[in-house]
Amino acid sequence: MSKEPVEGEKQIFSWINKQGIMWKFKFYGFFKNLKFFEPYLIIIFLSWEINLFQIGILIAIQEVITFIFEIPSGMLADTRGKKTELLFCFIFYIISFIFYFMGPAYIFLIFGAMLFGLGEAFRSGTHKAMEMKWMEKNDILQYKSFVYGTTRSYSLYGSAISSVLSIILILNIPANRWIFLITIIPYVIDFVLIATYPSYMNEHSPKKSSYWKDFIAAFKGLKIVVTDSRLRKGLLSMSFYDGIYKSLKDYIQPIIKLFITILLVNFALTTSPLEEEFFLTLILGLIYASFYLVSSYSSKKAYFIQKKVKSSKFAMDLIFYIFAILILGEAILIWFQIPLLIIIFYLFIYIFYNMRRPIAIDFLGDLMSKDQRATILSVEALLRSILVIIFAPLFGYLALVFSIGVLFLWIAIFSLFLNFFLLRGD
């Protein structure tokens, strides 16, 4: 790209979107999000007689592995090559799907969760650091939120298409476990795509005398997280929001399963148990497709929304409040058993999450030095992992012992208190 200034943001946005590597970024996210099992994961586990608390334990196990390998993986990305690490992450994902396919034995699900967590550790922060490298190379780093929002929108297009295809797949495969094996196909495609990334994206520091010294150096590089109050507050705000969201986002599945009879009665449909399963599959697939299509649009518009508020951090705080109010609304709607409004409120939870994520990345990007990007983004993922390790089994236990509605009420109160007293402001 020419170093001379380009007239108008529209021309810059047009140039960005026409670049070949930008299309690779988009399709990376698109294929990565073709997780055909996602709209039915909890339902599949419940059909295997695994309760919500046990599901929470599986999520926690996945996050423990992510937690253990988060910092070392960020260090390896910075010192051994980001592209190489990303290729390894997809190998871990593919093996994890094989173990899930071998369910319902709980031990296989544990191995699947562990390998998926390892893949998450090797992926988190790495691709964003590669995108930053490309933006820096072309002097367009000030358009971070536009680039992230655009590439994230394609990830969500992938999720939407995946949700529609999953309806067809679930209704036609011999058993629901086959959905995990089919998911391997797009992940193999993504592996090949990443292998075609330019070699400069595998940039890494000169080899040091030992991995132990690399490990120590990485932790020394985290000093800025402790000493920089703005970065620390931004990381905590991002991690808490994402941790709560990640532990809660798929509760729409047992909620809809619980209210499927009410929905069918509202539409005056008399059905057998087999037909109810058909409608559950159809409704969940369409719900997730709608969630991701609308969320894709909100992610793409994150850059323009950010420009209308006084600061990225202010936007992060505002969306946190909205998130808490939506969770409170869900608790009330579950209490009064209004399924359609429950779906609509959940839609807004997805929309605001995917709007907030690019804004939060932009806020952190302005505070990070370029040689610590992968490491600090991995720290954010590490903090999120710690919170999910705590929240996932806790939420599952509370939902099992009390109810999902009571769980949502407590989460709403906690989120409002947390953001108002601890996380808001620069």
Secondary structure as UniProt FT lines:
FT   HELIX           9..18
FT   HELIX           20..32
FT   TURN            36..37
FT   HELIX           38..40
FT   HELIX           41..47
FT   TURN            48..49
FT   HELIX           52..80
FT   HELIX           82..101
FT   TURN            102..104
FT   HELIX           106..123
FT   TURN            124..125
FT   HELIX           126..137
FT   TURN            138..139
FT   HELIX           141..143
FT   HELIX           144..172
FT   TURN            176..177
FT   HELIX           178..182
FT   HELIX           184..195
FT   HELIX           199..202
FT   HELIX           211..220
FT   TURN            221..222
FT   HELIX           223..227
FT   HELIX           229..248
FT   HELIX           249..251
FT   HELIX           252..266
FT   TURN            267..268
FT   HELIX           273..300
FT   HELIX           302..307
FT   HELIX           312..336
FT   HELIX           339..365
FT   TURN            366..367
FT   HELIX           370..372
FT   HELIX           373..401
FT   HELIX           404..418
FT   HELIX           419..423
//
